[in-house]
Amino acid sequence: MTTKIKTAIGADDGAILECSGVERRFGGIVAVTGVDLVIRQGEIFGLVGPNGSGKTTLTNAITGFYPPNVGTVRLAGKEITGTAPHKVAKLGVARTFQNLALFNGMSVLDNILLGRHIHMKPGVLRTALYWWAAQREEIENRKIVEEVIEFLQLESIRHELVDGLPIGLKKRVELARALVAEPQMLILDEPMAGMNQEEKGYMSRFILDARAERGVSVLLIEHHMDVITGICDRMLALNYGEMIASGIPKEVVKDPRVIEAYIGGSHD
């Protein structure tokens, strides 16, 4: 079983993200083990599993929040295993979180602008000595932010506080903040949680457009199987931290192990 899974998602020359034998333990608890996956350039790759199956732990291992105890992670062929999260971000990985991480009391625009911080060159002295360079940087940052605001159709709420926005728009603001970082790899952790059908449709369209128009590859963690089968090229299912099925979404969702995992409920 494991051999078949590894073959299906094994090494690929066009890979943007590769995990090989990734395992993460917390004390005596093994949260994920033996995970191998490859996400190809320009691919939307789905990651599914019941609550507690290891999905978020795997993304934390990839992005450096909880480095793997065993195994390797590569980005565009370069090993990044154990690299600090802010350095992973600078290498071109942007992420949204399962729980909203927006700043209440700030406007939509200001929340999105925060996504440009990894490209900013800090320092009061630098600003004083190289004023024109700092001005050009500010203009460029604003230009990119404005492009993303237009891309995600947020113009009409740009100056509103995020506090009172409906969940669908909050999730869109969080996606905008990730996109302004100009990532090559975008990790979305349950971006449609709490959304109604219409909001899910909008978000699905924006993810597809981000791939087509902005050239990002996407790792999509999602509970809504209709979304996974609708927009993902390939997918991997986890259960109890282990791979149970992978491949084309419409085939994986019919796998008896996947069906059993979802019928069995969560492991939290």
Backbone as CSV, one residue per row, in Angstrom:
resi,resn,N_x,N_y,N_z,CA_x,CA_y,CA_z,C_x,C_y,C_z
1,MET,0.834,-1.212,0.000,0.000,0.000,0.000,0.864,1.256,0.000
2,THR,1.823,1.297,0.932,2.685,2.475,1.028,3.501,2.675,-0.230
3,THR,3.998,1.560,-0.807,4.805,1.653,-2.023,4.013,2.274,-3.152
4,LYS,2.746,1.866,-3.277,1.904,2.425,-4.331,1.730,3.927,-4.159
5,ILE,1.537,4.350,-2.928,1.357,5.782,-2.678,2.618,6.540,-3.016
6,LYS,3.770,6.017,-2.596,5.025,6.703,-2.859,5.285,6.820,-4.352
7,THR,4.950,5.774,-5.090,5.161,5.814,-6.532,4.271,6.864,-7.177
8,ALA,3.033,6.953,-6.686,2.074,7.880,-7.279,2.475,9.329,-7.084
9,ILE,3.124,9.631,-5.968,3.460,11.027,-5.711,4.947,11.192,-5.465
10,GLY,5.736,10.362,-6.081,7.178,10.394,-5.865,7.862,11.538,-6.569
11,ALA,9.207,11.519,-6.549,10.018,12.629,-7.050,9.672,13.001,-8.478
12,ASP,9.738,14.269,-8.775,9.357,14.801,-10.075,10.242,15.995,-10.379
13,ASP,10.773,16.038,-11.610,11.692,17.118,-11.980,11.016,18.485,-11.974
14,GLY,9.686,18.514,-12.159,8.975,19.788,-12.172,8.441,20.185,-10.815
15,ALA,9.006,19.631,-9.752,8.468,19.858,-8.407,8.801,21.253,-7.897
16,ILE,7.824,21.883,-7.256,8.066,23.125,-6.533,8.225,22.826,-5.045
17,LEU,7.499,21.811,-4.549,7.591,21.426,-3.134,7.668,19.911,-3.027
18,GLU,8.626,19.431,-2.244,8.790,17.992,-2.031,8.952,17.696,-0.545
19,CYS,8.221,16.709,-0.078,8.410,16.171,1.275,8.810,14.712,1.130
20,SER,9.824,14.317,1.866,10.303,12.939,1.789,10.432,12.360,3.194
21,GLY,9.609,11.368,3.486,9.679,10.678,4.770,9.463,11.563,5.975
22,VAL,8.606,12.569,5.838,8.423,13.541,6.924,7.698,12.913,8.116
23,GLU,8.297,13.092,9.277,7.693,12.649,10.532,7.837,13.754,11.568
24,ARG,6.762,13.969,12.318,6.803,14.947,13.398,6.188,14.328,14.649
25,ARG,6.964,14.359,15.726,6.515,13.814,17.003,6.394,14.934,18.037
26,PHE,5.484,14.759,18.955,5.353,15.636,20.112,5.433,14.747,21.349
27,GLY,6.627,14.680,21.931,6.846,13.734,23.014,6.733,12.324,22.462
28,GLY,5.859,11.526,23.054,5.667,10.163,22.565,4.582,10.037,21.524
29,ILE,3.959,11.152,21.154,2.867,11.118,20.179,3.410,11.407,18.785
30,VAL,3.134,10.507,17.844,3.535,10.702,16.452,2.374,11.356,15.714
31,ALA,2.545,12.625,15.333,1.466,13.379,14.688,1.378,13.085,13.197
32,VAL,2.527,13.010,12.529,2.592,12.571,11.129,3.818,11.689,10.972
33,THR,3.730,10.727,10.067,4.872,9.836,9.871,4.914,9.320,8.441
34,GLY,6.109,9.263,7.897,6.322,8.675,6.581,5.625,9.366,5.435
35,VAL,5.467,10.681,5.521,4.737,11.400,4.468,5.680,11.778,3.332
36,ASP,5.318,11.348,2.137,6.032,11.700,0.911,5.043,12.384,-0.022
37,LEU,5.397,13.542,-0.506,4.542,14.180,-1.505,5.366,15.090,-2.395
38,VAL,4.858,15.298,-3.584,5.459,16.233,-4.534,4.348,17.111,-5.094
39,ILE,4.546,18.411,-5.031,3.633,19.350,-5.673,4.371,19.962,-6.850
40,ARG,3.802,19.819,-8.027,4.459,20.297,-9.238,4.184,21.777,-9.462
41,GLN,5.059,22.380,-10.229,4.916,23.794,-10.572,3.551,24.035,-11.206
42,GLY,2.803,25.006,-10.688,1.515,25.362,-11.257,0.372,24.446,-10.877
43,GLU,0.587,23.578,-9.910,-0.432,22.605,-9.523,-1.229,23.085,-8.313
44,ILE,-2.500,22.716,-8.274,-3.310,22.874,-7.069,-3.450,21.488,-6.464
45,PHE,-2.872,21.317,-5.288,-2.765,20.000,-4.656,-3.585,19.997,-3.374
46,GLY,-4.514,19.060,-3.263,-5.383,18.986,-2.101,-4.835,18.081,-1.013
47,LEU,-5.032,18.486,0.225,-4.648,17.680,1.383,-5.875,17.550,2.273
48,VAL,-6.324,16.301,2.478,-7.555,16.079,3.232,-7.334,15.047,4.332
49,GLY,-8.307,14.980,5.225,-8.285,14.024,6.318,-9.180,14.520,7.431
50,PRO,-9.630,13.625,8.305,-10.461,14.046,9.437,-9.705,14.999,10.348
51,ASN,-10.419,15.657,11.231,-9.764,16.491,12.239,-8.784,15.644,13.037
52,GLY,-7.591,16.186,13.254,-6.584,15.453,14.009,-5.794,14.454,13.197
53,SER,-5.955,14.476,11.866,-5.259,13.491,11.028,-3.831,13.892,10.686
54,GLY,-3.440,15.132,11.005,-2.065,15.552,10.772,-1.872,16.582,9.687
55,LYS,-2.953,17.112,9.136,-2.842,18.052,8.021,-2.101,19.329,8.419
56,THR,-2.549,19.958,9.494,-1.910,21.201,9.927,-0.504,20.947,10.444
57,THR,-0.295,19.810,11.102,1.059,19.465,11.555,2.008,19.352,10.373
58,LEU,1.543,18.752,9.284,2.384,18.633,8.095,2.724,20.008,7.535
59,THR,1.746,20.902,7.446,2.040,22.239,6.921,2.958,23.008,7.865
60,ASN,2.815,22.787,9.164,3.743,23.417,10.114,5.160,22.887,9.942
61,ALA,5.282,21.613,9.604,6.607,21.035,9.346,7.214,21.626,8.077
62,ILE,6.382,21.833,7.069,6.855,22.406,5.810,7.327,23.842,6.006
63,THR,6.558,24.621,6.759,6.834,26.057,6.884,7.747,26.412,8.050
64,GLY,8.221,25.412,8.785,9.231,25.661,9.804,8.726,25.943,11.200
65,PHE,7.405,25.938,11.394,6.872,26.186,12.734,7.187,25.022,13.672
66,TYR,7.053,23.797,13.152,7.446,22.598,13.893,8.277,21.738,12.951
67,PRO,9.593,21.923,12.923,10.442,21.192,11.977,10.278,19.682,12.127
68,PRO,10.413,18.926,11.041,10.294,17.470,11.118,11.371,16.875,12.024
69,ASN,11.010,15.835,12.760,12.009,15.061,13.500,12.777,14.150,12.557
70,VAL,12.086,13.732,11.504,12.675,12.853,10.493,12.191,13.334,9.132
71,GLY,13.029,13.167,8.103,12.619,13.490,6.742,13.112,14.847,6.269
72,THR,12.845,15.140,5.008,13.318,16.377,4.391,12.188,17.106,3.667
73,VAL,12.363,18.424,3.565,11.452,19.277,2.812,12.289,20.086,1.831
74,ARG,11.877,20.111,0.574,12.595,20.878,-0.445,11.639,21.836,-1.148
75,LEU,12.147,23.030,-1.424,11.403,24.033,-2.183,12.190,24.349,-3.441
76,ALA,11.593,24.071,-4.593,12.266,24.291,-5.878,13.655,23.652,-5.896
77,GLY,13.752,22.462,-5.327,15.005,21.717,-5.331,15.954,22.030,-4.200
78,LYS,15.671,23.078,-3.425,16.551,23.473,-2.322,15.992,22.954,-1.002
79,GLU,16.840,22.285,-0.215,16.365,21.771,1.062,16.111,22.911,2.043
80,ILE,14.918,22.894,2.642,14.543,23.935,3.611,14.135,23.323,4.951
81,THR,14.445,22.043,5.144,14.067,21.358,6.378,14.556,22.129,7.603
82,GLY,13.646,22.470,8.496,14.029,23.145,9.730,14.321,24.624,9.587
83,THR,14.142,25.175,8.391,14.358,26.610,8.191,13.299,27.410,8.949
84,ALA,13.700,28.507,9.565,12.776,29.330,10.348,11.640,29.856,9.471
85,PRO,10.434,30.000,10.042,9.276,30.422,9.253,9.484,31.704,8.453
86,HIS,10.132,32.726,9.045,10.298,33.986,8.311,11.245,33.814,7.121
87,LYS,12.187,32.880,7.238,13.088,32.615,6.118,12.388,31.801,5.035
88,VAL,11.521,30.877,5.452,10.722,30.122,4.484,9.839,31.086,3.695
89,ALA,9.270,32.074,4.383,8.439,33.074,3.713,9.246,33.860,2.686
90,LYS,10.466,34.239,3.043,11.311,34.988,2.110,11.715,34.155,0.902
91,LEU,11.737,32.838,1.071,12.069,31.948,-0.042,10.896,31.769,-1.003
92,GLY,9.713,32.265,-0.609,8.588,32.236,-1.539,7.415,31.371,-1.135
93,VAL,7.266,31.102,0.164,6.117,30.331,0.642,5.224,31.249,1.471
94,ALA,3.989,31.419,1.042,3.014,32.214,1.799,1.924,31.287,2.303
95,ARG,1.316,31.692,3.414,0.382,30.790,4.076,-0.780,31.549,4.698
96,THR,-1.962,30.941,4.647,-3.073,31.392,5.477,-3.308,30.329,6.541
97,PHE,-3.992,30.725,7.615,-4.145,29.825,8.752,-5.594,29.390,8.934
98,GLN,-5.742,28.243,9.606,-7.069,27.695,9.863,-7.923,28.685,10.651
99,ASN,-7.334,29.298,11.658,-8.003,30.360,12.403,-7.543,31.705,11.847
100,LEU,-8.488,32.587,11.598,-8.160,33.880,11.001,-7.079,34.605,11.795
101,ALA,-6.125,35.174,11.062,-5.010,35.876,11.708,-4.970,37.335,11.277
102,LEU,-6.156,37.928,11.101,-6.231,39.341,10.737,-6.112,40.210,11.985
103,PHE,-5.780,41.484,11.763,-5.611,42.418,12.871,-6.845,43.303,12.990
104,ASN,-7.654,43.023,14.006,-8.826,43.858,14.255,-8.385,45.272,14.618
105,GLY,-9.231,46.234,14.274,-8.884,47.625,14.518,-8.083,48.236,13.385
106,MET,-7.752,47.415,12.386,-7.029,47.901,11.208,-7.904,47.717,9.978
107,SER,-7.661,48.533,8.978,-8.451,48.465,7.753,-8.046,47.273,6.900
108,VAL,-8.880,46.990,5.923,-8.567,45.951,4.941,-7.235,46.258,4.268
109,LEU,-7.060,47.510,3.829,-5.830,47.913,3.150,-4.608,47.694,4.030
110,ASP,-4.681,48.126,5.274,-3.520,48.005,6.162,-3.195,46.543,6.470
111,ASN,-4.224,45.709,6.610,-3.977,44.283,6.815,-3.263,43.671,5.618
112,ILE,-3.675,44.064,4.429,-3.053,43.516,3.222,-1.619,44.012,3.076
113,LEU,-1.396,45.285,3.386,-0.044,45.853,3.298,0.966,45.087,4.149
114,LEU,0.504,44.511,5.250,1.408,43.753,6.116,2.041,42.572,5.385
115,GLY,1.372,42.092,4.351,1.919,40.981,3.583,3.165,41.335,2.802
116,ARG,3.455,42.627,2.666,4.648,43.067,1.928,5.880,43.181,2.814
117,HIS,5.731,42.913,4.120,6.838,43.193,5.041,8.093,42.400,4.715
118,ILE,7.949,41.197,4.142,9.143,40.388,3.851,9.980,40.993,2.729
119,HIS,9.383,41.904,1.948,10.119,42.540,0.851,10.641,43.928,1.229
120,MET,10.302,44.376,2.425,10.706,45.726,2.828,12.085,45.714,3.469
121,LYS,12.858,46.765,3.188,14.190,46.920,3.774,14.069,47.899,4.939
122,PRO,14.138,47.399,6.177,13.874,48.243,7.343,15.019,49.186,7.675
123,GLY,14.720,50.138,8.555,15.772,51.001,9.091,15.514,52.473,8.861
124,VAL,15.475,53.227,9.954,15.296,54.679,9.863,16.481,55.311,9.154
125,LEU,17.689,54.820,9.453,18.895,55.377,8.847,18.882,55.179,7.340
126,ARG,18.491,53.983,6.910,18.439,53.728,5.471,17.449,54.672,4.796
127,THR,16.282,54.865,5.434,15.272,55.760,4.867,15.804,57.183,4.761
128,ALA,16.542,57.623,5.774,17.089,58.982,5.770,18.163,59.148,4.703
129,LEU,19.033,58.144,4.573,20.155,58.239,3.637,19.744,57.960,2.196
130,TYR,18.763,57.086,2.031,18.361,56.683,0.677,16.867,56.947,0.499
131,TRP,16.509,58.204,0.641,15.104,58.584,0.624,14.419,58.191,-0.671
132,TRP,15.082,58.440,-1.807,14.463,58.129,-3.095,14.264,56.627,-3.262
133,ALA,15.233,55.847,-2.800,15.085,54.389,-2.871,13.912,53.929,-2.010
134,ALA,13.782,54.527,-0.829,12.672,54.176,0.060,11.332,54.555,-0.563
135,GLN,11.304,55.695,-1.249,10.083,56.127,-1.917,9.703,55.171,-3.036
136,ARG,10.700,54.764,-3.819,10.434,53.818,-4.912,9.906,52.495,-4.360
137,GLU,10.494,52.063,-3.249,10.047,50.820,-2.616,8.599,50.933,-2.158
138,GLU,8.261,52.060,-1.555,6.892,52.281,-1.093,5.914,52.290,-2.260
139,ILE,6.293,52.939,-3.353,5.435,52.992,-4.541,5.225,51.595,-5.107
140,GLU,6.294,50.802,-5.166,6.199,49.437,-5.687,5.312,48.575,-4.792
141,ASN,5.481,48.704,-3.487,4.647,47.934,-2.560,3.173,48.284,-2.731
142,ARG,2.884,49.571,-2.840,1.502,50.015,-3.016,0.924,49.501,-4.333
143,LYS,1.743,49.514,-5.368,1.293,49.056,-6.685,0.860,47.594,-6.627
144,ILE,1.672,46.761,-5.996,1.361,45.336,-5.900,0.112,45.113,-5.058
145,VAL,-0.002,45.850,-3.961,-1.180,45.728,-3.104,-2.442,46.127,-3.864
146,GLU,-2.364,47.206,-4.631,-3.524,47.660,-5.397,-3.926,46.630,-6.448
147,GLU,-2.939,45.997,-7.066,-3.229,44.962,-8.061,-3.998,43.803,-7.438
148,VAL,-3.569,43.393,-6.252,-4.220,42.262,-5.587,-5.612,42.650,-5.087
149,ILE,-5.761,43.869,-4.593,-7.082,44.340,-4.166,-8.061,44.292,-5.336
150,GLU,-7.614,44.736,-6.494,-8.467,44.682,-7.682,-8.721,43.238,-8.100
151,PHE,-7.680,42.410,-8.064,-7.776,41.005,-8.456,-8.822,40.267,-7.617
152,LEU,-8.872,40.556,-6.316,-9.801,39.870,-5.416,-11.083,40.665,-5.160
153,GLN,-11.272,41.735,-5.942,-12.503,42.527,-5.900,-12.806,43.052,-4.491
154,LEU,-11.787,43.685,-3.906,-11.918,44.236,-2.558,-11.928,45.764,-2.549
155,GLU,-12.031,46.382,-3.728,-11.931,47.837,-3.812,-12.950,48.554,-2.930
156,SER,-14.175,48.064,-2.909,-15.250,48.783,-2.211,-15.121,48.735,-0.692
157,ILE,-14.292,47.832,-0.166,-14.160,47.725,1.296,-12.734,48.012,1.763
158,ARG,-11.931,48.567,0.914,-10.511,48.740,1.209,-10.249,49.527,2.488
159,HIS,-11.109,50.497,2.789,-10.888,51.344,3.964,-11.731,50.920,5.176
160,GLU,-12.484,49.845,5.041,-13.285,49.365,6.169,-12.419,48.587,7.150
161,LEU,-12.803,48.635,8.432,-12.135,47.803,9.428,-12.506,46.346,9.182
162,VAL,-11.556,45.458,9.395,-11.827,44.040,9.136,-12.765,43.444,10.185
163,ASP,-12.877,44.091,11.339,-13.637,43.533,12.460,-15.052,43.103,12.073
164,GLY,-15.757,43.967,11.338,-17.165,43.722,11.064,-17.452,43.004,9.760
165,LEU,-16.435,42.564,9.061,-16.650,41.906,7.772,-17.189,40.491,7.957
166,PRO,-18.020,40.012,7.017,-18.453,38.612,7.063,-17.268,37.682,6.820
167,ILE,-17.418,36.434,7.222,-16.311,35.482,7.171,-15.741,35.330,5.765
168,GLY,-16.613,35.352,4.746,-16.135,35.187,3.380,-15.175,36.281,2.963
169,LEU,-15.478,37.528,3.337,-14.597,38.645,3.002,-13.331,38.632,3.849
170,LYS,-13.447,38.234,5.111,-12.246,38.129,5.944,-11.259,37.123,5.357
171,LYS,-11.786,36.005,4.897,-10.926,34.990,4.287,-10.288,35.525,3.008
172,ARG,-11.036,36.357,2.286,-10.496,36.931,1.053,-9.385,37.935,1.359
173,VAL,-9.549,38.700,2.434,-8.498,39.631,2.856,-7.240,38.858,3.238
174,GLU,-7.421,37.746,3.925,-6.265,36.938,4.312,-5.564,36.363,3.082
175,LEU,-6.342,35.946,2.082,-5.751,35.480,0.830,-4.980,36.609,0.156
176,ALA,-5.542,37.811,0.175,-4.863,38.969,-0.420,-3.527,39.223,0.254
177,ARG,-3.506,39.158,1.581,-2.259,39.390,2.309,-1.203,38.361,1.925
178,ALA,-1.622,37.123,1.683,-0.671,36.099,1.250,-0.182,36.366,-0.170
179,LEU,-1.073,36.778,-1.050,-0.700,36.980,-2.453,0.224,38.171,-2.660
180,VAL,0.096,39.225,-1.844,0.969,40.386,-2.047,2.424,40.064,-1.701
181,ALA,2.658,38.955,-1.023,4.033,38.521,-0.762,4.679,37.949,-2.017
182,GLU,3.905,37.827,-3.092,4.368,37.292,-4.379,5.016,35.913,-4.208
183,PRO,4.271,34.971,-3.622,4.841,33.648,-3.376,4.898,32.803,-4.634
184,GLN,5.789,31.816,-4.609,5.745,30.786,-5.638,4.933,29.591,-5.146
185,MET,4.816,29.449,-3.819,4.049,28.369,-3.206,3.080,28.967,-2.200
186,LEU,1.798,28.670,-2.366,0.755,29.213,-1.504,0.102,28.066,-0.742
187,ILE,0.133,28.137,0.593,-0.469,27.107,1.439,-1.714,27.690,2.091
188,LEU,-2.859,27.091,1.798,-4.139,27.584,2.298,-4.731,26.552,3.247
189,ASP,-4.838,26.907,4.525,-5.337,25.989,5.544,-6.822,26.253,5.792
190,GLU,-7.652,25.419,5.185,-9.109,25.507,5.287,-9.631,26.918,4.984
191,PRO,-9.351,27.423,3.783,-9.757,28.793,3.443,-11.262,28.971,3.294
192,MET,-12.020,27.873,3.226,-13.468,27.993,3.030,-14.276,27.587,4.251
193,ALA,-13.599,27.390,5.375,-14.304,27.035,6.609,-15.289,28.132,6.992
194,GLY,-16.525,27.759,7.267,-17.540,28.714,7.693,-18.227,29.455,6.568
195,MET,-17.868,29.170,5.322,-18.453,29.886,4.193,-19.734,29.217,3.705
196,ASN,-20.632,30.036,3.137,-21.791,29.472,2.461,-21.401,29.076,1.036
197,GLN,-22.342,28.496,0.308,-22.036,27.959,-1.014,-21.556,29.042,-1.980
198,GLU,-22.179,30.207,-1.925,-21.784,31.297,-2.820,-20.362,31.765,-2.518
199,GLU,-20.047,31.915,-1.235,-18.709,32.351,-0.839,-17.657,31.321,-1.239
200,LYS,-17.989,30.044,-1.105,-17.072,28.978,-1.527,-16.813,29.052,-3.029
201,GLY,-17.855,29.375,-3.782,-17.696,29.501,-5.225,-16.745,30.624,-5.599
202,TYR,-16.895,31.774,-4.929,-15.987,32.892,-5.172,-14.551,32.516,-4.829
203,MET,-14.342,31.909,-3.657,-12.989,31.567,-3.236,-12.352,30.550,-4.177
204,SER,-13.127,29.565,-4.615,-12.606,28.578,-5.562,-12.137,29.253,-6.843
205,ARG,-12.941,30.201,-7.321,-12.591,30.923,-8.545,-11.318,31.738,-8.358
206,PHE,-11.183,32.374,-7.214,-9.987,33.179,-6.957,-8.732,32.307,-6.868
207,ILE,-8.856,31.124,-6.295,-7.702,30.224,-6.209,-7.280,29.775,-7.605
208,LEU,-8.248,29.415,-8.427,-7.941,29.030,-9.808,-7.312,30.189,-10.574
209,ASP,-7.847,31.390,-10.389,-7.305,32.561,-11.079,-5.903,32.911,-10.584
210,ALA,-5.654,32.702,-9.289,-4.317,32.975,-8.747,-3.288,32.065,-9.399
211,ARG,-3.665,30.833,-9.626,-2.775,29.904,-10.330,-2.565,30.340,-11.781
212,ALA,-3.648,30.676,-12.448,-3.578,31.006,-13.870,-2.910,32.353,-14.132
213,GLU,-3.234,33.364,-13.323,-2.792,34.727,-13.610,-1.558,35.159,-12.821
214,ARG,-1.334,34.542,-11.670,-0.214,34.959,-10.824,0.844,33.876,-10.690
215,GLY,0.606,32.739,-11.324,1.633,31.706,-11.429,1.966,30.962,-10.156
216,VAL,1.056,30.961,-9.170,1.372,30.284,-7.915,0.969,28.813,-7.967
217,SER,1.716,28.005,-7.233,1.313,26.632,-6.957,0.610,26.652,-5.606
218,VAL,-0.330,25.733,-5.407,-1.178,25.801,-4.214,-1.250,24.451,-3.509
219,LEU,-1.051,24.485,-2.189,-1.372,23.348,-1.325,-2.632,23.737,-0.570
220,LEU,-3.718,23.035,-0.858,-5.034,23.388,-0.326,-5.489,22.344,0.690
221,ILE,-5.587,22.755,1.948,-6.145,21.898,2.991,-7.621,22.243,3.102
222,GLU,-8.477,21.253,2.914,-9.899,21.577,2.829,-10.750,20.379,3.231
223,HIS,-11.860,20.658,3.928,-12.806,19.616,4.321,-13.891,19.405,3.273
224,HIS,-14.144,20.423,2.465,-15.221,20.330,1.484,-14.753,19.520,0.274
225,MET,-15.212,18.291,0.178,-14.765,17.414,-0.904,-15.206,17.916,-2.278
226,ASP,-16.327,18.638,-2.335,-16.752,19.174,-3.625,-15.757,20.204,-4.140
227,VAL,-15.134,20.939,-3.231,-14.099,21.900,-3.621,-12.858,21.167,-4.115
228,ILE,-12.429,20.155,-3.370,-11.239,19.386,-3.738,-11.406,18.763,-5.117
229,THR,-12.541,18.110,-5.352,-12.754,17.464,-6.649,-12.960,18.485,-7.758
230,GLY,-13.390,19.695,-7.387,-13.667,20.712,-8.394,-12.457,21.477,-8.878
231,ILE,-11.451,21.702,-8.005,-10.345,22.575,-8.422,-8.951,21.964,-8.274
232,CYS,-8.826,20.832,-7.594,-7.484,20.265,-7.377,-7.077,19.324,-8.508
233,ASP,-5.799,19.368,-8.854,-5.262,18.469,-9.872,-4.997,17.085,-9.289
234,ARG,-4.432,17.066,-8.095,-4.170,15.815,-7.378,-4.406,16.057,-5.895
235,MET,-4.399,14.970,-5.127,-4.647,15.131,-3.699,-4.017,13.994,-2.911
236,LEU,-3.871,14.232,-1.617,-3.367,13.232,-0.680,-4.300,13.206,0.520
237,ALA,-4.671,12.004,0.952,-5.507,11.843,2.139,-4.678,11.275,3.281
238,LEU,-4.825,11.880,4.461,-4.149,11.417,5.670,-5.169,10.868,6.655
239,ASN,-4.727,9.924,7.480,-5.525,9.446,8.600,-4.577,8.983,9.692
240,TYR,-4.790,9.454,10.900,-3.882,9.160,12.007,-2.429,9.474,11.644
241,GLY,-2.226,10.536,10.869,-0.879,10.973,10.534,-0.195,10.206,9.427
242,GLU,-0.890,9.250,8.813,-0.294,8.442,7.755,-1.037,8.640,6.440
243,MET,-0.320,8.459,5.335,-0.931,8.531,4.018,-1.819,7.307,3.808
244,ILE,-3.042,7.529,3.334,-3.919,6.396,3.046,-4.318,6.317,1.578
245,ALA,-4.255,7.424,0.855,-4.597,7.402,-0.571,-4.101,8.679,-1.226
246,SER,-3.796,8.580,-2.517,-3.365,9.762,-3.265,-3.681,9.573,-4.731
247,GLY,-3.700,10.693,-5.461,-3.933,10.620,-6.891,-4.946,11.647,-7.344
248,ILE,-5.700,11.310,-8.397,-6.724,12.200,-8.943,-7.900,12.263,-7.962
249,PRO,-8.367,13.462,-7.627,-9.398,13.601,-6.590,-10.631,12.727,-6.777
250,LYS,-11.164,12.653,-7.983,-12.399,11.896,-8.184,-12.215,10.407,-7.916
251,GLU,-10.969,9.939,-7.989,-10.691,8.540,-7.668,-10.414,8.370,-6.180
252,VAL,-9.663,9.311,-5.606,-9.295,9.205,-4.190,-10.529,9.238,-3.291
253,VAL,-11.504,10.090,-3.612,-12.677,10.206,-2.736,-13.524,8.937,-2.736
254,LYS,-13.300,8.054,-3.706,-14.021,6.776,-3.743,-13.257,5.662,-3.040
255,ASP,-12.029,5.949,-2.622,-11.213,4.930,-1.963,-11.878,4.515,-0.648
256,PRO,-12.043,3.221,-0.409,-12.692,2.755,0.828,-12.022,3.269,2.099
257,ARG,-10.692,3.432,2.071,-9.989,3.920,3.260,-10.335,5.379,3.549
258,VAL,-10.513,6.148,2.487,-10.892,7.555,2.661,-12.326,7.651,3.167
259,ILE,-13.206,6.871,2.580,-14.603,6.863,3.017,-14.698,6.461,4.484
260,GLU,-13.972,5.425,4.863,-13.982,4.958,6.249,-13.439,6.018,7.203
261,ALA,-12.379,6.717,6.778,-11.783,7.754,7.626,-12.783,8.862,7.915
262,TYR,-13.575,9.242,6.910,-14.533,10.319,7.109,-15.773,9.859,7.857
263,ILE,-16.197,8.628,7.597,-17.345,8.103,8.332,-16.986,7.923,9.800
264,GLY,-15.712,7.556,10.038,-15.246,7.329,11.403,-15.137,8.595,12.216
265,GLY,-15.149,9.763,11.546,-15.127,11.042,12.254,-13.738,11.503,12.598
266,SER,-13.650,12.428,13.567,-12.380,13.048,13.928,-11.650,12.227,14.967
267,HIS,-10.354,12.575,15.134,-9.518,11.888,16.109,-9.044,12.849,17.183
268,ASP,-9.662,14.021,17.271,-9.238,15.006,18.270,-9.625,14.550,19.681
